[in-house]
């Protein structure tokens, strides 16, 4: 629903609590009174103040840095704080001065109450703590002063833009209560969590089911501070949040920072810049997962005269030939044979994969030498396709599978067999994307939370599948997709493989 809604009041909450709601870390707040289901309001950030507990005592350790950051950001906005006793002169009387540097406060989100329940000591406060950002001690401190806690389940929505409202002079007194606002027009166009993810989180909280992956929550907390400066850390952070159900954003295959130079492999290979081409080929092999002292991308020449040499996961030795128009002569494969044999020795050379990356067409003698000496010759375009696939779909290139193609005939021109492997990888990605979408659609259409492999295999054949697969094979793929390292599906482990159940977490877009 994207209809415009008018909001005329706001619930005052500690800034860290609002930040947790906006980040999708939790879906609950503790108001001072019982809220009505369907009640709508903005979220007004105020300073933390709860029964004299410090933020270290109030918030769980894996949220503490975020809480501190939220409060620091609130301070920079110049929110009016509760007047404090400030001594101007030593041993003199004290004056009460309000601390105010600006006259507005920024509101980022609004919410709709989906449920409000009463919590007391009969509830499992330890599990409730694990499902929120508050320590059990925070609940105990509140319950020392009142018989119960109001716990409101909020469906939170982003505002289309920040809303600046006048700061309330006595805002700390309103903590957990409502304040009036000028009418704000909002909509449900940008929910923090989608319907399905919110329903799962709400069910988990209502049943007080413990978090499934507390270790991943700790990992997310550990890398949160790195996300600003480290793109790889941000990608991992986003993936973990989706896996934990803290976010339901559709993932995009975020652009790999290496793509600019990857896209130049073919261009430089079809030029006369041989030195740059060698460096790009080495960088490409490193990107694919090869390692070794002979892959230094900054070196001006390979070890022992070899253009490149990788040691792991298996030895691969090769030559590069950049050219605009000329044919590749017998000198290129002959040089690989001579230098490789001299530098590595016959045994090591014979047990290495031989690869030539050359732009030009091989003449008769060059092709014969390459074929008879089991050398694979591919174009810069083919190498670029391999490296691009690895960049768009991380770890999609299995080097041990690639080895099988490189070891088998035909030798010489190896374009067709490497392109066959690339097509196989793309088909594998397409199959997994299809299965993920199948799980998502089946659960939504059936209004169930999870499904077994038999049911999913049954609907697979009616879904225009990219290829036929057996039930056991589908189960293997479902296990792979529900690994914490991939996080496309979730898994509820059964007593045996046939009783495992799976649920949707995030899409795998196919370019």
Secondary structure by P-SEA (a helix, b strand, c coil): cccbbbbcbbbbccaaaaaaaaacccccccccccccccbbbbbbbbccccccccccccccccaaaaaaaaaaaaaaacccccccccccccccbbbbbbbbcccbbbbcbbbbbcbbbbbccccaaaaaaaaccccaaaaaaaaaaccbbbbbbbbcccccccccccccccccccccbbbbccbbbbccccccccaaaaaaaaaaaaaccccccaaaaaaaaaacccccccaaaaaaaaaaaaaacccccccccccccaaaaaaaaaaaaaccaaaaaaaaaaaaaaaacccccccccccccccccccccccccbbbbbbbbbbccccccaaaaaaaaaaaaaaccaaaaaabbbbbbccccccaaaaaaaaaabbbbbcaaaaaaaaaaaaaccccccaaaaaaaaaccccccaaaaaaaaaaaaaaaaaaaaaaaaaaaaaaaaaccccccaaaaaaacccccccccccaaaaaaaaaaaaccccccbbbbcccccccbbbbbccccccc
